[in-house]
Amino acid sequence: MENIFAEYVFLIMIILLLVMLAGKMKIAYPIVLVLGGLALSFTSWFSGISINPASVFFIFLPPLLYEAAWQTSWKDLWKWRRVITSFAFPIVIITSTVIAFISAWLIPGFTLALGFLLGGIISPPDAVSATTIMRQVKVPRSLQSIIEGESLLNDASSLIVFRFALITVVTGQFHMGEAAVNFVLVITMGILIGLAVGFLFYCIHRWLPTTSSIEIVLTLVTPYCMYYVAEYFHFSGVLAVVSGGLLLSGKRRIMLSYRSRIEGVNVWTNLVFVLNGLVFFLIGLELPTITRQLEDGGLVTAIGYGLAISVIIILTRFACTFGAAGFTMLASRFITVADARPGWKGPVIIGWAGMRGVVSLAAALSIPIYLTGSEAFPFRNLILFITFVVILFTLVVQGLTLPWLIRKLNPEDRYRKITAEEQDLLIQKKMSWAALQLLETDHGEKAAQNHYLRNLTDRLKLDLRFFRSEEENVMEERTAVVNDFRHTYLLLLEAQRQLLYKMNHKDEFDEELIRKYLLLVDIEELKVREKLHEQ
């Protein structure tokens, strides 16, 4: 037990080093982690560590899905609902069907049911890889919203296909009518259970005497409860977490205190970072185990199958993305759509951003070893190996070339009416104006007698004059001036921080108060650096 724990400690340290290396090389860290795990898989250092599919589904998947739902914009999700829905359900089913028929034709003895099983496993793209890569280059917000929204739902639809295909392989029977009814039931009940559990936790947050620590722990427990309840009744745990997460995401302002919102972001950011790092690294470590399970002489043939299916799955996604764009143009003649002329650059980028990841490998690993009794599950080892090849091929080939493709195409954000800089300036101006109006209208008498309020009023008026003058400046000139201000402001914050450190050495100042002001300086620096990062 101690040895296993030590291995995981060293594992996390290696993951951190690889992530730093990825940042230095300006490569998305999931790619480096998979390749790093693959390299270490040929050593005996981490031979005691392997992926348990039950652990991936229950330990890793709920918090990753919940955090993704929590960060998703309801406004963007609704705006692009038709495109996202088409990617999440019809395209997953089309991809599964294509893979089913191609694999049954390509692999001797491979049945159509096994083909649908493989299709359900490798049809959902991994959003973590795509979004991590897209943060390195400027991508229109619309494309990010579509890919993030797709990732929330395609896992559920692919796992449902996988579930029905697995039942068909085990029982040898498939009834289309019954499967269609069960498909709808699994989706509907999964969503309803997620909403019900989410509402229960909303009531706990809203009306019980919680603290910020309790609230943060409750957010950590919530996705597991949603997932477990839905899976216990054999419905979609993935959709339960997604629907419940979206519900609570829209209620965060009401149910969480300001302290919980600030501290919760830090907790969840670090938790998701560690979980993603572990999963992608473990994917690479699984190669020797999967390879050893192949029959003698079948490695080269299995690699050929994996590469062929990888190419097919990429081409199928391209066909589906352009098909969805064409259907949108056709539908715009009869109904109102978000974009009547999607063009070709968006579909190309979305089509190439179809890297596979953790859900695919976890589904493959969850295939039972035996059908009934001692009868081995047919082609289980080959399905596992093909899944690994698809993950590795799409992550490395598509992942490494996606930034280049985005820079080459340089897609315009045709849906943003004003630039991010203009939005930033307008928001600050309106916030200052609202605060000044409240002070002058409702607290004018207090401001006349309270010099703190007078200073605040004068500062708000000064800010408004600054914002008005900024609107008249040329954007290039404004950017240079503002960046110079921000760099200087960072130096001032560092001087304040050093002063607080010196004051902390004196007995007359409590360290708790010093830490409070250090935190305020850190928050201020975070805001400034976020603005610089957006440039």
Stockholm file with secondary structure:
# STOCKHOLM 1.0

chainA/1-535         MENIFAEYVFLIMIILLLVMLAGKMKIAYPIVLVLGGLALSFTSWFSGISINPASVFFIFLPPLLYEAAWQTSWKDLWKWRRVITSFAFPIVIITSTVIAFISAWLIPGFTLALGFLLGGIISPPDAVSATTIMRQVKVPRSLQSIIEGESLLNDASSLIVFRFALITVVTGQFHMGEAAVNFVLVITMGILIGLAVGFLFYCIHRWLPTTSSIEIVLTLVTPYCMYYVAEYFHFSGVLAVVSGGLLLSGKRRIMLSYRSRIEGVNVWTNLVFVLNGLVFFLIGLELPTITRQLEDGGLVTAIGYGLAISVIIILTRFACTFGAAGFTMLASRFITVADARPGWKGPVIIGWAGMRGVVSLAAALSIPIYLTGSEAFPFRNLILFITFVVILFTLVVQGLTLPWLIRKLNPEDRYRKITAEEQDLLIQKKMSWAALQLLETDHGEKAAQNHYLRNLTDRLKLDLRFFRSEEENVMEERTAVVNDFRHTYLLLLEAQRQLLYKMNHKDEFDEELIRKYLLLVDIEELKVREKLHEQ
#=GR chainA/1-535 SS CHHHHHHHHHHHHHHHHHHHHHHHHTCCHHHHHHHHHHHHTTSSTTTTCCCCHHHIIIIIHHHHHHHHHHHSCHHHHHHTHHHHHHHHTHHHHHHHHHHHHHHHHHSTTCCHHHHHHHHHHHCSCCHHHHHHHHTTSCCCHHHHHHHHHHHHHHHHHHHHHHHHHHHHHHHSCCCHHHHHHHHHHHHHHHHHHHHHHHHHHHHHHHHSCCCHHHHHHHHHHHHHHHHHHHHHTTSCHHHHHHHHHHHHHTTHHHHSCHHHHHHHHHHHHHHHHHHHHHHHHHHHHTHHHHHHTSCTTCHHHHHHHHHHHHHHHHHHHHHHHHHHHHHHHHHTTTSCCSCSCCTTHHHHHHHHCCCCCHHHHHHHHTSCSBSSTTCBCTTHHHHHHHHHHHHHHIIIIIHHHHHHHHHHHCCCCTTCSSCHHHHHHHHHHHHHHHHHHHHHHHSHHHHHHCHHHHHHHHHHHHHHHHHHHHHHSCHHHHHHHHHHHHHHHHHHHHHHHHHHHHHHTSTTSCHHHHHHHHHHHHHHHHHHHHHHHHC
#=GC SS_cons         CHHHHHHHHHHHHHHHHHHHHHHHHTCCHHHHHHHHHHHHTTSSTTTTCCCCHHHIIIIIHHHHHHHHHHHSCHHHHHHTHHHHHHHHTHHHHHHHHHHHHHHHHHSTTCCHHHHHHHHHHHCSCCHHHHHHHHTTSCCCHHHHHHHHHHHHHHHHHHHHHHHHHHHHHHHSCCCHHHHHHHHHHHHHHHHHHHHHHHHHHHHHHHHSCCCHHHHHHHHHHHHHHHHHHHHHTTSCHHHHHHHHHHHHHTTHHHHSCHHHHHHHHHHHHHHHHHHHHHHHHHHHHTHHHHHHTSCTTCHHHHHHHHHHHHHHHHHHHHHHHHHHHHHHHHHTTTSCCSCSCCTTHHHHHHHHCCCCCHHHHHHHHTSCSBSSTTCBCTTHHHHHHHHHHHHHHIIIIIHHHHHHHHHHHCCCCTTCSSCHHHHHHHHHHHHHHHHHHHHHHHSHHHHHHCHHHHHHHHHHHHHHHHHHHHHHSCHHHHHHHHHHHHHHHHHHHHHHHHHHHHHHTSTTSCHHHHHHHHHHHHHHHHHHHHHHHHC
//
